[in-house]
Amino acid sequence: MGMFLNSKVPYEAYRKVMQDTYFVDKSLLLDELIPAIEKINCYYCITRPRRFGKTVMANMVGAFFGKTDKRDRIFDRLAISKKDAYEVHLNRHDIIYIDFSKTPRDCKNYGQYIARIQDGIVGDLIAAYPDCGISKTDSVWDACQKIYEITENKFLFVMDEWDAVFHIPFIFKEGQQDYLLFLRNMLKDQPYVEFAYMTGVLPIAKYSSGSELNMFVEYDMVTSQKFSEYFGFLDEEVDCLYEIYKNRVEAPRFSRSDLRIWYDGYYTAMGNRLYNPHSIVLALSDNQLRNYWTSSGPYDELFYYIRNNVEDVRDDLVLMVSGERVTSDIGQFAAASMEINSREQIYSAMVVYGLLTYEEGKVLIPNKELMDKFNELLLSKDSLGYVYYLAKKSEQMLQATISGNTKVMEEILQFAHDTESPILSYNSEVELSAVVNLCYLSARNKYRVEREDKAGKDFVDFIFYPERKSGDCIILELKVDSTPEEAIAQIRDKKYALRFMGKLGEKVKYTGRILAVGISYFKETKKHRCKVEVLEASR
């Protein structure tokens, strides 16, 4: 046992995960990895956004294959134990496990960073194979080669966060290139490698400009179907976790549909919907819905990716924040540096980092957790021009709506129309709804705003659910070349207000007023009209 060779760390880390109340068994991934051992194509790299289970699965791989002195056989209770290859491979391999995000004390350059890894692995190999003539000054590949020549022993490599060097501030371009050469020398075409499993966020091909790492087969979330079910939680898995939550928590504070609104919205290449697993587990554990993922890392990159191309993406952001999907041929993440300029490059990078999701040729904001971050962006960056200034007026728009001040509402909408953005042409209700959403942006601090929500007999354009049950509920219907009175009549006729009423025999969920809001735009006159009515709804 050593710090890198057959380390206890992955075993202990995975054992702790298994003990969690909201553990999901993804061990069948191992059954898909086993056939690749000692084959020509034995190099796998799986890339996913942060907090999508990459480290958990890397620890599982290390814990399962690695030799250990543990006797509790934690995998006996998992699905992999039913497979024929289980006993053949359980704890039968020499594992070299590397977490590339770890740095030595007082590390200031790449040389110090990589020396910790090289010296640590070589030291472990000397201790485990004292008769193979390994020197402390040997490279990892020379030490492994000496062992293989004498014993024919091979090694299974498990490497987490392979791309950490591209985020560490003291490692510059030259060090990054040296790192790629280190990986190539250690792994490529080496007879002692029986399997290499690597994870990270960034795609390999975009950071390896030559042939350094072309032996790896890369599996990402957008284009690769294989392994898609093992990273992130599927619908049926969240169903099971929610049942555990309901039975375990004395006073559950949110519904199953709330989890979907907050943390769902990602898509695999097979078309399966995915939930952010980190946020799901914490929400269930804390009995609280909030931003877990976006608060756990530096999310200034949201603005980083758009600031160099505000003109091209600004109107897209308005559409996406209003719930629309934006057509984009993102392809693969085509940057070998952080110099990202084109619209497609920006969206590709944001999909890679999990800030957007991608389905059927379109990008979109996946869920409320991310939507809140985009709202914050629009309210805080004056470089976004008209979007920022209009978003700033959104608090005034909400107050005018609640008080029934239609004159102020119409003035704000006219201000929106008088900007020069092409999105404000209002040729359809799509453009109108995008602008209306922007005009009510700050309302999201007090309301859960849903678009095209099923309500009563039909679908409503916007419905505002107040966080305080005593707050005013808002139903908003949009019309182009039609009157706001007709919009309110539709709200009444379709019985949209039923969304705010409790089921028969239940206590009323909302106790405040229900406001029907009609907003119209007339193309010929380029004028807006608004109307607000209090619905007489039976409680």
Kinemage of the C-alpha trace (Angstrom):
@kinemage 1
@onewidth
@group {chain A} dominant
@subgroup {mainchain}
@vectorlist {calphas} color= white
{ca met a 1} P 0.000 0.000 0.000
{ca gly a 2} L 1.307 3.448 -0.877
{ca met a 3} L 0.183 6.968 -1.592
{ca phe a 4} L -0.280 6.166 -5.303
{ca leu a 5} L 0.153 2.391 -5.648
{ca asn a 6} L -2.859 0.501 -4.254
{ca ser a 7} L -3.756 3.500 -2.140
{ca lys a 8} L -6.465 3.154 0.499
{ca val a 9} L -7.882 6.537 -0.464
{ca pro a 10} L -10.300 5.491 -3.249
{ca tyr a 11} L -11.566 2.583 -1.171
{ca glu a 12} L -12.290 4.730 1.879
{ca ala a 13} L -13.777 7.528 -0.216
{ca tyr a 14} L -16.161 5.194 -2.010
{ca arg a 15} L -17.108 3.362 1.170
{ca lys a 16} L -18.238 6.684 2.661
{ca val a 17} L -20.351 7.428 -0.422
{ca met a 18} L -22.011 4.010 -0.124
{ca gln a 19} L -23.001 4.795 3.453
{ca asp a 20} L -24.915 7.904 2.406
{ca thr a 21} L -28.705 7.743 2.724
{ca tyr a 22} L -29.084 8.856 -0.885
{ca phe a 23} L -26.547 6.542 -2.478
{ca val a 24} L -27.224 5.365 -6.049
{ca asp a 25} L -25.632 2.121 -7.234
{ca lys a 26} L -23.771 2.807 -10.487
{ca ser a 27} L -21.455 -0.193 -10.146
{ca leu a 28} L -22.484 -1.717 -13.474
{ca leu a 29} L -20.057 0.726 -15.043
{ca leu a 30} L -17.389 -1.741 -13.901
{ca asp a 31} L -18.950 -4.491 -15.987
{ca glu a 32} L -18.569 -2.293 -19.054
{ca leu a 33} L -14.924 -1.505 -18.254
{ca ile a 34} L -13.751 -5.067 -17.598
{ca pro a 35} L -13.838 -6.228 -21.262
{ca ala a 36} L -11.315 -3.505 -22.172
{ca ile a 37} L -8.649 -4.718 -19.737
{ca glu a 38} L -5.487 -5.768 -21.599
{ca lys a 39} L -7.038 -4.969 -24.951
{ca ile a 40} L -5.546 -2.605 -27.550
{ca asn a 41} L -8.261 -0.023 -26.853
{ca cys a 42} L -7.741 0.097 -23.107
{ca tyr a 43} L -7.568 3.889 -22.716
{ca tyr a 44} L -10.814 5.562 -21.625
{ca cys a 45} L -11.358 9.213 -20.770
{ca ile a 46} L -14.761 10.317 -19.493
{ca thr a 47} L -15.450 14.059 -19.462
{ca arg a 48} L -18.359 15.667 -17.650
{ca pro a 49} L -19.178 19.025 -15.989
{ca arg a 50} L -18.189 19.597 -12.392
{ca arg a 51} L -20.137 17.715 -9.736
{ca phe a 52} L -21.505 15.053 -12.073
{ca gly a 53} L -19.994 12.107 -10.215
{ca lys a 54} L -16.628 11.805 -11.970
{ca thr a 55} L -14.593 11.528 -8.763
{ca val a 56} L -17.106 9.167 -7.133
{ca met a 57} L -16.826 6.831 -10.103
{ca ala a 58} L -13.028 7.104 -10.248
{ca asn a 59} L -12.937 6.134 -6.579
{ca met a 60} L -15.269 3.224 -7.306
{ca val a 61} L -12.991 1.982 -10.096
{ca gly a 62} L -9.926 2.245 -7.855
{ca ala a 63} L -11.697 0.616 -4.907
{ca phe a 64} L -12.967 -2.308 -6.969
{ca phe a 65} L -9.880 -3.253 -8.953
{ca gly a 66} L -7.149 -2.244 -6.505
{ca lys a 67} L -5.506 -4.689 -4.130
{ca thr a 68} L -6.520 -3.954 -0.562
{ca asp a 69} L -6.191 -5.413 2.918
{ca lys a 70} L -9.833 -4.558 3.686
{ca arg a 71} L -12.101 -7.482 4.490
{ca asp a 72} L -15.596 -6.025 4.480
{ca arg a 73} L -16.118 -6.542 0.709
{ca ile a 74} L -18.294 -3.493 0.195
{ca phe a 75} L -19.110 -4.448 -3.404
{ca asp a 76} L -20.914 -7.644 -2.369
{ca arg a 77} L -24.139 -5.635 -1.947
{ca leu a 78} L -23.947 -3.880 -5.287
{ca ala a 79} L -25.219 -4.873 -8.742
{ca ile a 80} L -21.726 -5.711 -10.016
{ca ser a 81} L -21.536 -8.647 -7.571
{ca lys a 82} L -24.079 -10.551 -9.715
{ca lys a 83} L -21.798 -10.526 -12.770
{ca asp a 84} L -19.575 -13.450 -13.789
{ca ala a 85} L -16.390 -11.377 -13.818
{ca tyr a 86} L -16.919 -10.096 -10.275
{ca glu a 87} L -14.638 -12.447 -8.336
{ca val a 88} L -12.125 -12.567 -11.194
{ca his a 89} L -11.335 -8.863 -10.896
{ca leu a 90} L -12.346 -7.790 -7.376
{ca asn a 91} L -9.181 -6.418 -5.697
{ca arg a 92} L -6.907 -8.369 -8.070
{ca his a 93} L -5.055 -5.547 -9.818
{ca asp a 94} L -2.163 -3.238 -9.012
{ca ile a 95} L -3.710 0.213 -9.230
{ca ile a 96} L -1.791 3.432 -9.705
{ca tyr a 97} L -4.271 6.095 -8.620
{ca ile a 98} L -3.525 9.769 -9.321
{ca asp a 99} L -5.638 12.766 -8.352
{ca phe a 100} L -4.116 15.503 -10.512
{ca ser a 101} L -5.863 18.276 -8.567
{ca lys a 102} L -3.568 17.709 -5.570
{ca thr a 103} L -0.458 19.878 -5.258
{ca pro a 104} L 2.561 19.731 -2.899
{ca arg a 105} L 3.022 22.214 -0.068
{ca asp a 106} L 4.144 25.692 -1.156
{ca cys a 107} L 4.064 24.635 -4.802
{ca lys a 108} L 5.054 27.449 -7.150
{ca asn a 109} L 5.735 25.827 -10.524
{ca tyr a 110} L 5.106 22.799 -12.697
{ca gly a 111} L 8.435 21.184 -11.781
{ca gln a 112} L 7.454 20.984 -8.103
{ca tyr a 113} L 3.953 19.829 -9.005
{ca ile a 114} L 5.002 16.906 -11.198
{ca ala a 115} L 7.931 15.929 -8.932
{ca arg a 116} L 5.429 15.050 -6.181
{ca ile a 117} L 3.668 12.644 -8.535
{ca gln a 118} L 6.806 11.153 -10.108
{ca asp a 119} L 8.693 10.737 -6.840
{ca gly a 120} L 5.617 9.413 -5.045
{ca ile a 121} L 4.854 6.719 -7.623
{ca val a 122} L 8.498 5.650 -7.959
{ca gly a 123} L 8.841 5.491 -4.184
{ca asp a 124} L 5.773 3.278 -3.916
{ca leu a 125} L 7.116 0.984 -6.650
{ca ile a 126} L 10.502 0.654 -4.927
{ca ala a 127} L 8.760 -0.343 -1.687
{ca ala a 128} L 6.508 -2.883 -3.434
{ca tyr a 129} L 9.185 -4.302 -5.769
{ca pro a 130} L 12.503 -3.983 -3.902
{ca asp a 131} L 14.292 -6.569 -6.085
{ca cys a 132} L 13.628 -4.932 -9.471
{ca gly a 133} L 16.536 -2.506 -9.432
{ca ile a 134} L 14.481 0.658 -9.396
{ca ser a 135} L 16.297 3.888 -8.599
{ca lys a 136} L 14.774 6.970 -6.970
{ca thr a 137} L 15.864 8.954 -10.016
{ca asp a 138} L 13.982 6.700 -12.460
{ca ser a 139} L 10.987 8.034 -14.334
{ca val a 140} L 7.629 6.402 -13.673
{ca trp a 141} L 7.725 4.685 -17.066
{ca asp a 142} L 11.237 3.342 -16.565
{ca ala a 143} L 10.356 2.007 -13.115
{ca cys a 144} L 7.178 0.316 -14.421
{ca gln a 145} L 9.124 -1.118 -17.375
{ca lys a 146} L 11.749 -2.641 -15.073
{ca ile a 147} L 9.032 -4.299 -13.001
{ca tyr a 148} L 7.312 -5.635 -16.108
{ca glu a 149} L 10.535 -7.065 -17.555
{ca ile a 150} L 11.310 -9.008 -14.370
{ca thr a 151} L 7.837 -9.951 -13.073
{ca glu a 152} L 5.509 -9.409 -16.062
{ca asn a 153} L 3.247 -7.514 -13.660
{ca lys a 154} L 0.999 -4.874 -15.201
{ca phe a 155} L -0.742 -1.828 -13.771
{ca leu a 156} L -4.222 -0.394 -14.006
{ca phe a 157} L -4.118 3.422 -14.012
{ca val a 158} L -6.953 5.480 -12.550
{ca met a 159} L -6.532 9.241 -12.994
{ca asp a 160} L -8.963 11.849 -11.717
{ca glu a 161} L -9.145 15.482 -12.891
{ca trp a 162} L -6.664 15.038 -15.703
{ca asp a 163} L -7.242 18.672 -16.764
{ca ala a 164} L -6.398 20.273 -13.403
{ca val a 165} L -3.113 21.668 -14.777
{ca phe a 166} L -5.108 23.884 -17.152
{ca his a 167} L -6.725 25.605 -14.166
{ca ile a 168} L -3.804 25.784 -11.708
{ca pro a 169} L -2.603 29.422 -11.823
{ca phe a 170} L 1.142 28.760 -11.518
{ca ile a 171} L 1.268 26.223 -14.363
{ca phe a 172} L 1.754 28.011 -17.669
{ca lys a 173} L 1.678 26.874 -21.282
{ca glu a 174} L 5.145 25.293 -21.255
{ca gly a 175} L 4.314 23.311 -18.131
{ca gln a 176} L 1.020 22.197 -19.633
{ca gln a 177} L 2.835 20.876 -22.699
{ca asp a 178} L 5.359 19.061 -20.478
{ca tyr a 179} L 2.430 17.517 -18.618
{ca leu a 180} L 0.947 16.113 -21.832
{ca leu a 181} L 4.342 14.584 -22.633
{ca phe a 182} L 4.439 13.095 -19.133
{ca leu a 183} L 1.091 11.377 -19.700
{ca arg a 184} L 2.182 10.143 -23.124
{ca asn a 185} L 5.475 8.708 -21.834
{ca met a 186} L 3.772 7.028 -18.883
{ca leu a 187} L 0.857 5.497 -20.795
{ca lys a 188} L 1.097 5.387 -24.569
{ca asp a 189} L 2.030 1.994 -26.071
{ca gln a 190} L 3.440 0.827 -22.758
{ca pro a 191} L 3.261 -2.985 -22.268
{ca tyr a 192} L 2.741 -2.615 -18.524
{ca val a 193} L -0.559 -0.705 -18.955
{ca glu a 194} L -3.469 -3.132 -18.695
{ca phe a 195} L -6.068 -0.381 -18.529
{ca ala a 196} L -6.185 3.424 -18.121
{ca tyr a 197} L -9.274 5.195 -16.806
{ca met a 198} L -9.196 8.996 -16.769
{ca thr a 199} L -11.755 11.709 -15.952
{ca gly a 200} L -11.985 15.463 -16.268
{ca val a 201} L -14.067 18.371 -17.487
{ca leu a 202} L -12.093 19.466 -20.548
{ca pro a 203} L -12.001 17.351 -23.713
{ca ile a 204} L -8.582 15.809 -24.351
{ca ala a 205} L -8.356 16.494 -28.061
{ca lys a 206} L -8.735 20.227 -27.613
{ca tyr a 207} L -5.797 20.477 -25.220
{ca ser a 208} L -3.555 17.891 -26.810
{ca ser a 209} L -2.630 19.534 -30.097
{ca gly a 210} L -0.463 16.663 -31.348
{ca ser a 211} L -0.553 12.916 -30.833
{ca glu a 212} L 0.321 12.911 -27.140
{ca leu a 213} L -2.955 11.420 -25.940
{ca asn a 214} L -4.588 10.142 -29.115
{ca met a 215} L -4.679 6.629 -27.678
{ca phe a 216} L -7.594 7.648 -25.442
{ca val a 217} L -11.191 7.114 -26.485
{ca glu a 218} L -13.116 10.049 -25.102
{ca tyr a 219} L -16.710 9.865 -23.865
{ca asp a 220} L -18.460 13.184 -23.307
{ca met a 221} L -22.040 13.912 -22.267
{ca val a 222} L -23.205 15.557 -25.499
{ca thr a 223} L -22.051 13.199 -28.253
{ca ser a 224} L -21.235 9.842 -26.603
{ca gln a 225} L -23.985 7.354 -25.801
{ca lys a 226} L -21.727 4.869 -24.004
{ca phe a 227} L -21.562 5.363 -20.204
{ca ser a 228} L -24.208 8.116 -20.346
{ca glu a 229} L -26.341 6.582 -17.585
{ca tyr a 230} L -23.522 6.441 -15.036
{ca phe a 231} L -22.897 10.174 -14.592
{ca gly a 232} L -25.760 12.226 -13.236
{ca phe a 233} L -29.052 10.861 -11.906
{ca leu a 234} L -31.785 9.520 -14.176
{ca asp a 235} L -35.492 10.198 -13.606
{ca glu a 236} L -36.187 6.792 -12.091
{ca glu a 237} L -33.205 7.100 -9.747
{ca val a 238} L -34.454 10.449 -8.437
{ca asp a 239} L -37.917 8.876 -7.998
{ca cys a 240} L -36.385 6.278 -5.669
{ca leu a 241} L -34.364 8.869 -3.765
{ca tyr a 242} L -37.426 11.043 -3.286
{ca glu a 243} L -39.345 8.109 -1.791
{ca ile a 244} L -36.499 7.615 0.697
{ca tyr a 245} L -36.640 11.334 1.484
{ca lys a 246} L -40.426 11.301 2.082
{ca asn a 247} L -40.176 8.326 4.419
{ca arg a 248} L -37.160 9.669 6.268
{ca val a 249} L -38.013 13.356 6.761
{ca glu a 250} L -40.755 14.248 9.196
{ca ala a 251} L -41.804 17.415 7.339
{ca pro a 252} L -40.777 17.354 3.660
{ca arg a 253} L -40.500 20.892 2.317
{ca phe a 254} L -40.637 20.289 -1.418
{ca ser a 255} L -42.265 18.048 -3.987
{ca arg a 256} L -40.843 15.664 -6.555
{ca ser a 257} L -41.680 18.187 -9.291
{ca asp a 258} L -39.683 20.833 -7.419
{ca leu a 259} L -36.563 18.700 -7.833
{ca arg a 260} L -37.210 18.566 -11.563
{ca ile a 261} L -37.585 22.340 -11.790
{ca trp a 262} L -34.429 23.036 -9.801
{ca tyr a 263} L -31.925 20.389 -10.889
{ca asp a 264} L -33.127 18.579 -14.028
{ca gly a 265} L -32.647 19.646 -17.628
{ca tyr a 266} L -29.428 18.071 -18.872
{ca tyr a 267} L -29.495 15.607 -21.745
{ca thr a 268} L -27.370 12.643 -22.719
{ca ala a 269} L -26.532 11.720 -26.299
{ca met a 270} L -29.229 9.020 -25.981
{ca gly a 271} L -31.816 11.656 -25.124
{ca asn a 272} L -32.142 10.741 -21.444
{ca arg a 273} L -32.758 13.571 -19.017
{ca leu a 274} L -30.179 14.008 -16.280
{ca tyr a 275} L -30.235 15.648 -12.864
{ca asn a 276} L -27.250 17.254 -11.195
{ca pro a 277} L -26.414 14.543 -8.610
{ca his a 278} L -24.502 16.831 -6.251
{ca ser a 279} L -27.436 19.202 -5.880
{ca ile a 280} L -30.016 16.409 -5.586
{ca val a 281} L -28.197 14.720 -2.717
{ca leu a 282} L -27.647 17.971 -0.823
{ca ala a 283} L -31.230 19.159 -1.322
{ca leu a 284} L -32.609 15.870 0.018
{ca ser a 285} L -30.110 15.810 2.878
{ca asp a 286} L -30.779 19.434 3.883
{ca asn a 287} L -34.535 19.314 3.181
{ca gln a 288} L -34.058 22.576 1.297
{ca leu a 289} L -33.999 23.698 -2.325
{ca arg a 290} L -31.234 26.171 -3.105
{ca asn a 291} L -28.234 26.749 -5.347
{ca tyr a 292} L -25.754 24.085 -4.293
{ca trp a 293} L -23.826 23.602 -7.513
{ca thr a 294} L -23.383 27.208 -8.610
{ca ser a 295} L -22.329 28.229 -5.107
{ca ser a 296} L -19.622 25.552 -4.918
{ca gly a 297} L -17.233 27.004 -7.502
{ca pro a 298} L -16.092 30.150 -9.294
{ca tyr a 299} L -18.974 31.050 -11.614
{ca asp a 300} L -17.493 34.252 -12.957
{ca glu a 301} L -16.779 32.143 -16.054
{ca leu a 302} L -20.414 32.727 -17.014
{ca phe a 303} L -19.501 36.289 -17.871
{ca tyr a 304} L -15.988 35.350 -18.933
{ca tyr a 305} L -17.339 33.406 -21.873
{ca ile a 306} L -19.614 36.142 -23.162
{ca arg a 307} L -17.745 39.362 -22.437
{ca asn a 308} L -15.629 39.219 -25.614
{ca asn a 309} L -18.660 38.749 -27.821
{ca val a 310} L -21.524 40.532 -26.115
{ca glu a 311} L -23.137 41.664 -29.352
{ca asp a 312} L -23.476 38.133 -30.757
{ca val a 313} L -24.829 36.453 -27.622
{ca arg a 314} L -26.739 39.200 -25.811
{ca asp a 315} L -30.065 38.645 -27.551
{ca asp a 316} L -29.633 34.881 -27.262
{ca leu a 317} L -29.297 35.320 -23.505
{ca val a 318} L -32.599 37.187 -23.389
{ca leu a 319} L -34.287 34.332 -25.241
{ca met a 320} L -32.706 31.652 -23.057
{ca val a 321} L -33.545 33.428 -19.812
{ca ser a 322} L -37.143 33.605 -21.014
{ca gly a 323} L -37.089 29.821 -21.427
{ca glu a 324} L -36.454 29.587 -25.162
{ca arg a 325} L -33.971 27.285 -26.909
{ca val a 326} L -31.384 28.852 -29.208
{ca thr a 327} L -30.147 27.130 -32.359
{ca ser a 328} L -26.384 26.569 -32.292
{ca asp a 329} L -24.013 24.181 -34.024
{ca ile a 330} L -21.702 23.829 -31.061
{ca gly a 331} L -19.786 20.840 -32.468
{ca gln a 332} L -16.888 20.036 -30.190
{ca phe a 333} L -15.157 22.416 -27.815
{ca ala a 334} L -12.714 23.882 -30.347
{ca ala a 335} L -10.264 25.786 -28.177
{ca ala a 336} L -6.701 24.912 -27.268
{ca ser a 337} L -6.572 27.917 -24.964
{ca met a 338} L -9.006 30.182 -23.179
{ca glu a 339} L -9.233 32.437 -26.245
{ca ile a 340} L -12.890 31.800 -27.014
{ca asn a 341} L -14.520 34.339 -29.273
{ca ser a 342} L -17.117 33.000 -31.679
{ca arg a 343} L -20.731 32.387 -30.692
{ca glu a 344} L -20.423 28.620 -31.257
{ca gln a 345} L -17.165 28.428 -29.264
{ca ile a 346} L -18.772 30.292 -26.382
{ca tyr a 347} L -21.776 27.979 -26.272
{ca ser a 348} L -19.591 24.893 -26.710
{ca ala a 349} L -17.509 25.901 -23.703
{ca met a 350} L -20.598 26.631 -21.623
{ca val a 351} L -22.051 23.206 -22.456
{ca val a 352} L -18.752 21.520 -21.508
{ca tyr a 353} L -18.826 23.285 -18.141
{ca gly a 354} L -22.500 22.492 -17.578
{ca leu a 355} L -23.627 26.127 -17.739
{ca leu a 356} L -25.899 25.284 -20.682
{ca thr a 357} L -27.306 22.027 -21.975
{ca tyr a 358} L -27.636 20.874 -25.576
{ca glu a 359} L -30.371 18.913 -27.316
{ca glu a 360} L -31.258 18.441 -30.981
{ca gly a 361} L -29.144 21.312 -32.258
{ca lys a 362} L -30.179 23.853 -29.637
{ca val a 363} L -28.702 25.201 -26.402
{ca leu a 364} L -30.762 26.160 -23.373
{ca ile a 365} L -30.496 26.922 -19.677
{ca pro a 366} L -31.177 23.567 -18.001
{ca asn a 367} L -32.905 24.417 -14.728
{ca lys a 368} L -33.716 26.968 -12.046
{ca glu a 369} L -30.371 26.524 -10.332
{ca leu a 370} L -28.586 27.798 -13.449
{ca met a 371} L -31.383 30.194 -14.418
{ca asp a 372} L -30.856 32.085 -11.176
{ca lys a 373} L -27.200 32.549 -12.093
{ca phe a 374} L -28.060 33.881 -15.543
{ca asn a 375} L -30.602 36.264 -13.988
{ca glu a 376} L -27.893 37.528 -11.665
{ca leu a 377} L -25.633 38.044 -14.666
{ca leu a 378} L -28.202 40.119 -16.542
{ca leu a 379} L -28.841 42.276 -13.482
{ca ser a 380} L -25.168 42.936 -12.715
{ca lys a 381} L -23.247 43.498 -15.970
{ca asp a 382} L -23.729 46.933 -17.537
{ca ser a 383} L -21.654 45.827 -20.536
{ca leu a 384} L -24.770 43.961 -21.655
{ca gly a 385} L -26.219 47.321 -22.639
{ca tyr a 386} L -29.987 47.533 -23.082
{ca val a 387} L -30.456 44.110 -21.460
{ca tyr a 388} L -28.876 45.348 -18.222
{ca tyr a 389} L -30.845 48.608 -18.142
{ca leu a 390} L -34.123 46.907 -18.930
{ca ala a 391} L -33.479 44.238 -16.303
{ca lys a 392} L -32.835 47.009 -13.793
{ca lys a 393} L -36.341 48.353 -14.465
{ca ser a 394} L -37.869 44.964 -13.698
{ca glu a 395} L -38.430 45.718 -10.008
{ca gln a 396} L -40.444 48.777 -11.016
{ca met a 397} L -42.409 46.645 -13.484
{ca leu a 398} L -43.373 44.145 -10.781
{ca gln a 399} L -44.509 46.853 -8.369
{ca ala a 400} L -46.529 48.547 -11.106
{ca thr a 401} L -48.231 45.229 -11.900
{ca ile a 402} L -49.137 44.488 -8.299
{ca ser a 403} L -50.550 47.998 -7.853
{ca gly a 404} L -52.342 47.905 -11.203
{ca asn a 405} L -50.427 50.892 -12.580
{ca thr a 406} L -50.775 50.042 -16.273
{ca lys a 407} L -49.372 53.421 -17.358
{ca val a 408} L -45.963 52.612 -15.841
{ca met a 409} L -46.108 49.096 -17.262
{ca glu a 410} L -46.713 50.464 -20.760
{ca glu a 411} L -43.909 53.026 -20.378
{ca ile a 412} L -41.398 50.303 -19.456
{ca leu a 413} L -42.488 48.142 -22.375
{ca gln a 414} L -42.185 51.148 -24.693
{ca phe a 415} L -38.664 51.712 -23.370
{ca ala a 416} L -37.920 48.105 -24.322
{ca his a 417} L -39.301 48.618 -27.803
{ca asp a 418} L -37.326 51.817 -28.357
{ca thr a 419} L -33.994 49.987 -28.008
{ca glu a 420} L -32.178 48.934 -31.168
{ca ser a 421} L -32.060 45.198 -30.574
{ca pro a 422} L -33.509 43.039 -33.366
{ca ile a 423} L -35.091 40.754 -30.791
{ca leu a 424} L -37.519 43.537 -29.978
{ca ser a 425} L -39.165 43.475 -33.383
{ca tyr a 426} L -42.148 41.666 -31.814
{ca asn a 427} L -42.997 39.781 -34.968
{ca ser a 428} L -44.389 37.005 -32.845
{ca glu a 429} L -45.285 36.186 -29.269
{ca val a 430} L -41.873 34.502 -28.887
{ca glu a 431} L -40.034 37.824 -29.143
{ca leu a 432} L -42.666 39.571 -27.059
{ca ser a 433} L -42.459 36.927 -24.331
{ca ala a 434} L -38.655 37.230 -24.241
{ca val a 435} L -38.888 40.959 -23.585
{ca val a 436} L -41.713 40.597 -21.074
{ca asn a 437} L -39.626 38.017 -19.226
{ca leu a 438} L -36.752 40.502 -19.096
{ca cys a 439} L -39.082 43.209 -17.811
{ca tyr a 440} L -40.032 40.915 -14.915
{ca leu a 441} L -36.534 39.544 -14.286
{ca ser a 442} L -36.218 40.670 -10.669
{ca ala a 443} L -39.585 39.063 -9.913
{ca arg a 444} L -37.694 35.771 -9.754
{ca asn a 445} L -36.370 36.857 -6.369
{ca lys a 446} L -39.901 36.627 -4.983
{ca tyr a 447} L -41.617 34.271 -7.413
{ca arg a 448} L -41.094 31.021 -9.233
{ca val a 449} L -41.833 32.074 -12.791
{ca glu a 450} L -42.936 29.369 -15.217
{ca arg a 451} L -43.570 29.702 -18.947
{ca glu a 452} L -46.222 27.762 -20.861
{ca asp a 453} L -47.199 26.019 -17.634
{ca lys a 454} L -50.162 23.635 -17.823
{ca ala a 455} L -52.952 25.413 -15.987
{ca gly a 456} L -56.702 24.747 -16.069
{ca lys a 457} L -57.779 23.722 -19.589
{ca asp a 458} L -54.819 25.040 -21.545
{ca phe a 459} L -51.276 26.456 -21.405
{ca val a 460} L -50.606 29.917 -19.998
{ca asp a 461} L -47.803 32.223 -21.191
{ca phe a 462} L -46.448 33.084 -17.722
{ca ile a 463} L -47.500 32.076 -14.260
{ca phe a 464} L -45.886 33.570 -11.136
{ca tyr a 465} L -45.922 31.426 -7.982
{ca pro a 466} L -45.126 33.559 -4.913
{ca glu a 467} L -42.575 32.210 -2.452
{ca arg a 468} L -44.740 33.527 0.368
{ca lys a 469} L -48.094 31.745 0.251
{ca ser a 470} L -49.797 35.009 1.216
{ca gly a 471} L -48.245 36.862 -1.737
{ca asp a 472} L -50.100 37.918 -4.862
{ca cys a 473} L -50.304 35.250 -7.558
{ca ile a 474} L -49.898 36.433 -11.150
{ca ile a 475} L -51.172 34.932 -14.409
{ca leu a 476} L -49.856 36.751 -17.468
{ca glu a 477} L -51.113 36.291 -21.027
{ca leu a 478} L -49.546 37.924 -24.099
{ca lys a 479} L -51.203 39.010 -27.340
{ca val a 480} L -49.872 40.438 -30.602
{ca asp a 481} L -52.391 42.590 -32.515
{ca ser a 482} L -55.069 41.735 -30.005
{ca thr a 483} L -56.349 43.493 -26.903
{ca pro a 484} L -55.341 42.887 -23.272
{ca glu a 485} L -59.033 42.469 -22.508
{ca glu a 486} L -59.062 39.434 -24.790
{ca ala a 487} L -55.992 38.113 -22.979
{ca ile a 488} L -57.749 38.386 -19.608
{ca ala a 489} L -60.886 36.812 -21.039
{ca gln a 490} L -58.756 33.843 -22.085
{ca ile a 491} L -57.340 33.587 -18.558
{ca arg a 492} L -60.887 33.440 -17.195
{ca asp a 493} L -62.334 31.117 -19.845
{ca lys a 494} L -59.463 28.623 -19.608
{ca lys a 495} L -59.635 28.659 -15.789
{ca tyr a 496} L -55.896 29.269 -15.409
{ca ala a 497} L -56.454 30.295 -11.783
{ca leu a 498} L -57.017 26.654 -10.846
{ca arg a 499} L -53.223 26.371 -10.624
{ca phe a 500} L -53.289 28.282 -7.339
{ca met a 501} L -56.136 26.394 -5.664
{ca gly a 502} L -55.786 23.379 -3.441
{ca lys a 503} L -57.327 20.053 -4.400
{ca leu a 504} L -60.746 19.168 -3.045
{ca gly a 505} L -60.537 18.670 0.700
{ca glu a 506} L -57.021 20.105 0.976
{ca lys a 507} L -55.956 23.282 2.707
{ca val a 508} L -55.527 26.211 0.330
{ca lys a 509} L -51.960 26.522 -0.856
{ca tyr a 510} L -51.998 30.233 -1.748
{ca thr a 511} L -54.017 32.863 0.147
{ca gly a 512} L -53.132 36.107 -1.674
{ca arg a 513} L -54.883 37.736 -4.594
{ca ile a 514} L -54.812 36.183 -8.052
{ca leu a 515} L -53.986 38.850 -10.624
{ca ala a 516} L -54.851 38.404 -14.306
{ca val a 517} L -52.468 40.436 -16.463
{ca gly a 518} L -52.998 41.026 -20.174
{ca ile a 519} L -50.182 42.549 -22.273
{ca ser a 520} L -50.654 43.409 -25.945
{ca tyr a 521} L -48.438 44.754 -28.691
{ca phe a 522} L -49.756 46.226 -31.917
{ca lys a 523} L -47.361 45.984 -34.857
{ca glu a 524} L -48.841 48.812 -36.909
{ca thr a 525} L -48.850 51.454 -34.164
{ca lys a 526} L -45.877 49.939 -32.278
{ca lys a 527} L -47.775 50.535 -29.052
{ca his a 528} L -48.399 48.421 -25.969
{ca arg a 529} L -51.495 48.123 -23.847
{ca cys a 530} L -51.734 46.492 -20.438
{ca lys a 531} L -54.581 45.546 -18.160
{ca val a 532} L -54.573 44.076 -14.644
{ca glu a 533} L -57.618 42.527 -12.975
{ca val a 534} L -58.142 40.747 -9.686
{ca leu a 535} L -59.817 37.415 -10.394
{ca glu a 536} L -62.787 36.473 -8.295
{ca ala a 537} L -61.694 32.919 -7.570
{ca ser a 538} L -63.455 30.590 -5.175
{ca arg a 539} L -61.033 29.404 -2.471
